[in-house]
């Protein structure tokens, strides 16, 4: 089982960095670094946040992780899951 971290817009309205950060970190803690991957649901996500801001925030949320763990979240885990 993998966890796709995408479409994290909270029901109250616009993209909220701190609210989404807690969701991301909790999901990583629950599923483990090897079973999580970042993604987007654009163009629908664009109703609440720009593509650039969302991914810049994802990078900021995981800034304390090792380069290897970040590579897993942004590339390696998806490549393994989708066999690409």
N, C-alpha and C positions, 0 to 999 in steps of 0.2 A: 504494500500500500504506500502510495506517495501522497504528498500534500502540495497542491498547486496554489501558491500564494498569489492571488490575483483578485481583482474587483473587491478591494477592501474598503470601499466607500461605506462609511457608517450611515445608518438610516436617518440620522438627524440632519444630514445636509452635505456640505462640501467636504472634500478631502481634508482629513485632520491628521497631521504628522504624528502627534503623540498618541492618539487613539489607535491609529493603525500600527504604530511601532510596537505597542504592547501586544497586539494580535499577532504580529509577525514573530516576535521573540517567544511568545508562548507557544505558537505552532512549532517553531524550531525546537523548542524544549520538549514538546510532547512527541513529535514525530522523529526527531533526530536530524542532524545536518545532512545525512546521506539520503533522506527521503523527502526533502523539501526542494521546491524549485520556484523561482520567480517567473511570473507571466503577466500578461495583460489581457483585457477583454475589449480592446479597442476595436471599433470606435465608441462603443457604449461607455467605457470608462471616461471618455473625453467629455461627458456631460458634467463631470465633477472635478477632473484634474487633467492637466496636460500630460502627454506621454513623457516628455522630458522631465517634468517635475516628479512624476511618479517614480521613474527609475533613479533619479538623483536621490530621492528620499529613501528608496530601497537600499542604495549604496550607503547612505548616511546611517540608516538603521543598523546596518551590519558592519559598520566601520571598525568595531573592536574585534571582529573575527579575523582569523588568519587568512592570508591570501588564498590558501588552499581551500578553506571552507567557503569563502566567497565565490571562488571559481565553481565549486560544486553547486551553489545556489543559482548562479547566473548562467551556467552552461553544462557542466559535467553530468549532473543528475538528470536533466532533461534529455541530453544526448543518450544516456544509458537507458532511460525509460522508453523513449521513442525509437531507440535503436538506430540512431543516425550518426 
